[in-house]
Amino acid sequence: MNKLTTSYEQDFYAWTRHNAQLLREGKLAEIDMENIAEELESMGKSEQRELINRLIVLLAHLLKWEFQPDHRSSNWNGNIIEQRRQIKRLLQDSPSLKRLLNAELNESYLDAILDVANDTGIPQSQFSLSLSIHD
């Protein structure tokens, strides 16, 4: 195990600061390339997970809104607005996530159905298995 790996494992914050400085100074031969590559991939996956999680929460609240009109609340409405806002920001900050959004929409919808069924007791069979989007 080299010094860079040890630093990465023992003090992540110090490792990030040190490698950022090396990059700024153009000392590419000294940077911890393997761990930097892993961290960059992890950052991308984190953005992807956040988008999917927010999409599931949004879809679940929209399903609850539709299937439980007597339980509608300003809290639900606020959550719907907030999830839409955050999804919009994620897509503005990382436009390449838009293609992921389309790919993950149906699976996220199915996850939202499971969440709503568990939260409300509404049978899964009450929900359409295909997502229809209205403007």
C-alpha positions in Angstrom: 0.0 0.0 0.0 1.5 3.3 -1.0 1.4 6.6 0.8 -1.4 8.0 -1.3 -3.7 5.0 -0.6 -2.8 5.1 3.1 -3.8 8.8 3.2 -7.0 8.1 1.3 -8.0 5.4 3.8 -6.9 7.2 6.9 -7.9 10.8 6.3 -10.2 11.3 3.3 -10.5 15.0 3.7 -6.8 15.6 3.8 -6.4 13.3 0.8 -9.0 15.3 -1.2 -7.3 18.6 -0.4 -3.8 17.2 -1.2 -4.8 15.8 -4.5 -6.8 18.9 -5.5 -3.6 20.9 -4.9 -1.5 18.5 -6.9 -4.0 18.8 -9.8 -3.9 22.6 -9.6 -0.1 22.6 -9.7 -0.1 20.2 -12.7 1.7 17.5 -10.8 -0.2 14.7 -12.5 2.5 12.0 -11.8 2.0 12.5 -8.0 -1.8 12.3 -7.8 -3.7 9.2 -6.6 -5.3 8.4 -10.0 -7.0 5.1 -9.1 -8.8 6.5 -6.0 -9.6 9.8 -7.8 -11.2 7.8 -10.7 -13.2 5.8 -8.2 -14.4 8.9 -6.4 -15.4 10.5 -9.7 -17.5 7.5 -10.6 -19.0 7.5 -7.2 -20.0 11.1 -7.5 -21.8 10.3 -10.8 -23.6 7.3 -9.2 -24.6 9.5 -6.3 -26.2 12.0 -8.6 -28.0 9.1 -10.3 -29.2 7.7 -7.0 -30.5 11.1 -5.9 -32.4 11.5 -9.1 -34.0 8.1 -8.8 -34.8 8.5 -5.2 -36.4 11.9 -5.8 -38.4 10.5 -8.7 -39.7 7.6 -6.6 -40.8 10.0 -3.8 -42.4 12.3 -6.4 -44.3 9.5 -8.0 -45.4 8.0 -4.7 -46.8 11.3 -3.6 -48.6 11.8 -6.9 -50.1 8.3 -6.5 -51.2 9.1 -3.0 -52.7 12.4 -4.2 -54.7 10.6 -6.9 -55.8 7.6 -4.9 -56.4 9.2 -1.5 -58.1 12.5 -2.2 -59.5 12.7 1.3 -56.0 12.7 2.7 -54.5 15.4 0.6 -52.6 18.0 2.6 -50.4 21.0 2.2 -47.5 18.7 3.3 -48.1 16.4 0.4 -48.5 19.3 -2.0 -45.3 20.9 -0.6 -43.4 17.6 -1.0 -44.6 17.3 -4.6 -43.4 20.8 -5.4 -40.1 20.3 -3.7 -39.3 17.0 -5.5 -40.2 18.6 -8.8 -37.9 21.6 -8.0 -35.0 19.3 -6.9 -35.4 17.1 -10.0 -35.3 20.1 -12.2 -32.2 21.4 -10.5 -30.5 18.0 -10.8 -31.3 17.9 -14.5 -30.1 21.5 -15.0 -26.8 20.8 -13.2 -26.3 17.5 -15.0 -28.2 17.5 -18.3 -26.9 14.0 -19.2 -29.1 12.6 -16.4 -32.1 13.4 -18.7 -31.6 10.2 -20.7 -31.3 8.3 -17.4 -34.6 9.8 -16.3 -36.4 8.3 -19.3 -34.7 4.9 -18.7 -35.5 4.8 -15.0 -39.0 6.2 -15.1 -41.0 2.9 -15.3 -38.9 1.1 -12.7 -39.2 4.1 -10.4 -42.9 4.1 -10.9 -43.1 0.4 -9.9 -41.0 1.2 -6.8 -43.4 4.1 -6.0 -46.4 1.7 -6.3 -44.7 -0.7 -3.8 -44.1 2.2 -1.4 -47.6 3.5 -1.7 -49.1 0.1 -1.3 -47.0 -0.5 1.8 -47.8 2.9 3.3 -51.5 3.0 2.6 -52.7 -0.6 2.4 -54.1 0.1 -1.1 -53.6 -3.2 -3.1 -51.0 -3.0 -5.8 -53.6 -4.3 -8.2 -55.4 -0.9 -7.9 -52.5 0.8 -9.7 -51.9 0.8 -13.4 -48.6 -1.0 -14.2 -47.9 1.5 -17.0 -47.2 5.1 -16.3 -49.2 7.7 -18.2 -47.9 11.2 -18.1 -50.3 14.2 -18.4 -49.2 17.7 -19.1 
